[in-house]
């Protein structure tokens, strides 16, 4: 057999093998979210009926090789689910509130998160912690390095100190072209005034959509997976009246427990390519 024929057969063999391997990879199902994994406490799992992590993350189309930033994960409720999912081929980044001297909440939150999630590579992969708190810490990740940014019930906090536009700009800047921005937020009744949104913690869908579009995002769609029709949104202490905060303590506690956690919008945006 001539040398050219041998080279041709080898090339054909390599091509066939590569095709079979690619077909195998494409046929493999994506890893599932281990919502009921051993790392999550009973208390954390008890909130699944309100937060619907399986359905929410599926809606946001997270993939195992993604670089994902979660903004202000605090104690890591979602980290327990997302980080193990990404540990083999993706990257989980926590854009966490930095500790402030003499502020027990920020100091204890940071210490607990670091203790629970750093240095446990077999369980969570290499979890990265970046500082994000406007206006001092204005970057969640290097420019255009992120596939997916997630924020769960944080926008009302940014609105309270007039940093919501800057927060959305930071998200836009970090995302790759074509990257996804997923947001879950307490949902106000349509037409709720801005001042009332700040006081109550509930925000209208229109406000969030217009805010994101003003930064440059394209609105992709919404899901009702985190809706709660029992939430009347007229509570004396706003969203903080309901669980898990129960801001009124024992006063009408059973009533608010029966309502459950707040009605929430679930919105998805794309940074144009």
Order of alpha helices (4+ residues) and beta strands (2+ residues): alpha-alpha-alpha-alpha-beta-alpha-beta-alpha-alpha-beta-beta-alpha-alpha-beta-alpha-alpha-beta-alpha-beta
